[in-house]
Amino acid sequence: MASGRHRGIGKVYLMRARGNNFKVGSSRKPRRRLQQIRRTRPSTTLKRSFSAWEMNGAESAAHEALHRKGFKRVKKGPTEWFRKKPSSSWAKTERTVQNAVYRHNRKTRNYLACLLNLLL
């Protein structure tokens, strides 16, 4: 899960490793994060990234959505790695992450708008 340093505007990314393993994380610079991950997992590729108003919450929302859809976390290694279900396409996996991030963005934007109205 994302640490407190990942607050604010940034990206939630989806990276694919060899086989059916993939990672959902957050970063302001996903390509730089990819370079870091490739040090230990050279076959990893950046599949997609989605803009997020608040990275920490958007990443958590994506993890929760994947869990609800039956995706399993990889037992070894970091908890942000998941295993794709054999019955699920990569496009469906991407849509699950994308929809979770977009829903979180709408919720966050509404919260920020309400907060701004209170301050004005």
RALINGI-V649576 format. One record per residue. N is the residue number from 0. RES is the residue in one small letter. PHI is phi in degrees with one decimal (none if undefined). PSI is psi in radians with two decimals (none if undefined). Layout:
<<N/RES/PHI/PSI> <N/RES/PHI/PSI>>
This chain:
<<0/m/none/2.74> <1/a/-71.1/2.58> <2/s/-90.2/3.01> <3/g/-61.3/-0.37> <4/r/-72.7/-0.13> <5/h/-99.1/0.51> <6/r/-81.5/2.72> <7/g/97.3/-3.03> <8/i/-71.3/2.42> <9/g/-179.5/-2.56> <10/k/-128.9/2.53> <11/v/-105.9/2.19> <12/y/-114.4/2.76> <13/l/-124.3/2.03> <14/m/-116.5/2.50> <15/r/-113.9/2.34> <16/a/-106.5/-3.12> <17/r/-56.5/2.51> <18/g/77.1/-2.43> <19/n/-105.5/0.30> <20/n/-89.3/2.44> <21/f/-145.0/2.77> <22/k/-122.7/2.38> <23/v/-117.5/2.13> <24/g/-146.9/-3.04> <25/s/-134.9/2.55> <26/s/-166.4/2.67> <27/r/-77.8/-0.39> <28/k/-133.8/1.44> <29/p/-59.7/-0.59> <30/r/-67.2/-0.63> <31/r/-68.4/-0.68> <32/r/-62.3/-0.68> <33/l/-58.4/-0.76> <34/q/-59.9/-0.69> <35/q/-65.1/-0.76> <36/i/-68.1/-0.60> <37/r/-65.0/-0.27> <38/r/-63.7/-0.60> <39/t/-107.9/-0.38> <40/r/-133.2/1.41> <41/p/-60.9/-0.43> <42/s/-82.9/-0.01> <43/t/-68.4/2.40> <44/t/-127.0/2.63> <45/l/-86.2/1.99> <46/k/-83.6/-0.90> <47/r/-154.2/2.78> <48/s/-140.2/2.57> <49/f/-126.1/2.32> <50/s/-67.1/2.44> <51/a/-134.8/2.40> <52/w/-68.5/-0.64> <53/e/-141.0/1.75> <54/m/-58.2/-0.80> <55/n/-58.0/-0.89> <56/g/-67.6/-0.66> <57/a/-66.5/-0.71> <58/e/-63.7/-0.78> <59/s/-61.1/-0.70> <60/a/-62.6/-0.68> <61/a/-65.7/-0.75> <62/h/-61.2/-0.77> <63/e/-63.5/-0.72> <64/a/-63.2/-0.73> <65/l/-63.8/-0.74> <66/h/-61.3/-0.78> <67/r/-62.1/-0.55> <68/k/-82.7/-0.01> <69/g/94.0/0.17> <70/f/-74.5/2.44> <71/k/-104.0/2.45> <72/r/-72.4/2.54> <73/v/-70.5/2.28> <74/k/-65.0/-0.75> <75/k/-92.9/2.58> <76/g/87.0/-2.91> <77/p/-61.3/2.63> <78/t/-75.5/-0.17> <79/e/-81.5/-0.04> <80/w/-91.4/2.36> <81/f/-124.3/2.87> <82/r/-113.0/2.22> <83/k/-68.6/2.42> <84/k/-71.1/2.44> <85/p/-58.1/-0.53> <86/s/-83.0/-0.07> <87/s/-108.0/2.33> <88/s/-79.1/2.85> <89/w/-64.2/-0.61> <90/a/-62.4/-0.71> <91/k/-67.3/-0.67> <92/t/-63.1/-0.79> <93/e/-61.0/-0.74> <94/r/-63.2/-0.66> <95/t/-60.5/-0.80> <96/v/-66.6/-0.82> <97/q/-58.0/-0.83> <98/n/-63.1/-0.69> <99/a/-64.1/-0.74> <100/v/-66.1/-0.77> <101/y/-64.2/-0.71> <102/r/-62.7/-0.75> <103/h/-64.0/-0.70> <104/n/-59.5/-0.77> <105/r/-62.2/-0.78> <106/k/-62.5/-0.78> <107/t/-65.8/-0.76> <108/r/-62.2/-0.73> <109/n/-63.3/-0.70> <110/y/-63.4/-0.79> <111/l/-64.5/-0.66> <112/a/-64.5/-0.73> <113/c/-64.6/-0.74> <114/l/-62.4/-0.76> <115/l/-62.2/-0.72> <116/n/-62.3/-0.64> <117/l/-67.7/-0.59> <118/l/-78.4/-0.42> <119/l/-87.2/none>>
